[in-house]
C-alpha cells in the first residue's frame, strides 16, 4: 500500500512539510509506503471543463496537476495539506461548472476524484 502526501505550502521544507513528515512516519511505522509531493509555487491553471482529460488522460494545461496525476496512479490513498494561512483544499470549495474538475486549489483533489471516475487515474 502507498499513500501520496501533497504539500500545498509554497515553502518546500516548512511547517506543513514537518506535519506531513509526522504523518508519513506514522504510516511507515505501520508498513505503509509514503511519498511527499511538493505542489510548489508555480501557478495552477483553473479547469475550463474542456473534458480533454478524459481523452488525453492528462490535463491540457502543463502544470503540476499532470505531475500529480502521474504519481496518483500508483497511490492507494492521499493526504492533502496546505499551509495554515492559506484556505485548505476543502475550505476553498471547488467551483463546479459543466461537469468540470473545479477551481484550484481544490482542483488537485477534484482532478484525482474525477480522474478516477473517468479512468484518467486508475
N, C-alpha and C positions, 0 to 999 in steps of 0.2 A: 504494500500500500504506500502511496506517495501523496503528500499534501503540498500544494503550492501556496506560499505565503506572499501576499502582494503588499509591498511597501509603497504607499501613496504619498509619502512625505518627499518634499524636494531635497531633504538632507539625507544622503545615502546611508550614513552611519550615525544618525541622530537617535533621539529618544524612541521614535516609532520603530526603528530598526532594533533597538535594545529590547523593546517589548516583544517584537516578533522573534528575536533570539530566544527569549524565555519560553515562548510557545513552542518553538522549534525544539528546544531542549527537552521539554516535557513529552512531546510527540516522539522524539528519537528514543527517549528512555523507555517508551512503550513499544518499540520496534517499528515505528512508522517513519519512513524516509521523508525528508523535507527539502524544499528549495525555496530560497527567498528571491523574489523577482522585484527589482527596483524599477518603479514606474518612471522615475526621473523628472526632469524639469522641462522637457520639451513639450510644446502644446499638443493636445489631442484634438483631432477633428470631431465635430459633432456628427451624429448619424443623420443622414439625409433620406433614409428609408428607401434607398435605391434597390435593396434586396439583392445586390450583386454578390453579397457574401454567401448566399445560398448557392449561386452558380460557381463562384471562384474559390470557395472555401477559405476566404480571407476578405478583409475589408479593402475597399478600393483606395482608401487613404493610407499612405505609407507612414504609419506611426507605431507607437509601442503596443497598440492593440494587437497588431499582427504578431509581434514578438510574444505577447501573452498567449495568443491562440495556439502558437506552436508548442509552447510549454504545457498548455492546458490539456492537450491531447493525452499526455502521459500522467496527468494528475487524477487522483481519485477524490480529492477534496480541495477546498480553497479556504484561506483566511485572508480577508481584506482589511487593511488598516491605513487610515490617513492620519496625519498629524492632528493633534488636538485642537489647533487653532484654525483648521480647515473643516468645512462640513464633511461629515463622514459619508461614505458611499450611500448608506441607507437614508441619512438625514436629507441629503440633497434632493432625492426623489427624481427618478428619471422622467424625462418628458416623453410622452407617448404620442406618436403620430403615424398614421398609415402603416401600422404594424412594424415600425422600425425598432431599432435596438435601444433608443433613448439617448438623452443628453449626457454628456460627460460631466463630472467624473463617474456618475453611476453607470455610464456606458460600458465600462470594463465588465462590471458584474452582469449587465444586461447582455453584452456580447457573449459571455460564457453561457448564460442561460439560453438565449435564443440560438446560439451556435449548436448547443446540444440538441435542442428541439428540431433543428433543421439539418442535422448531420454535418455541420461545419466542424464541430468539435465532437470527437467520439466519446 
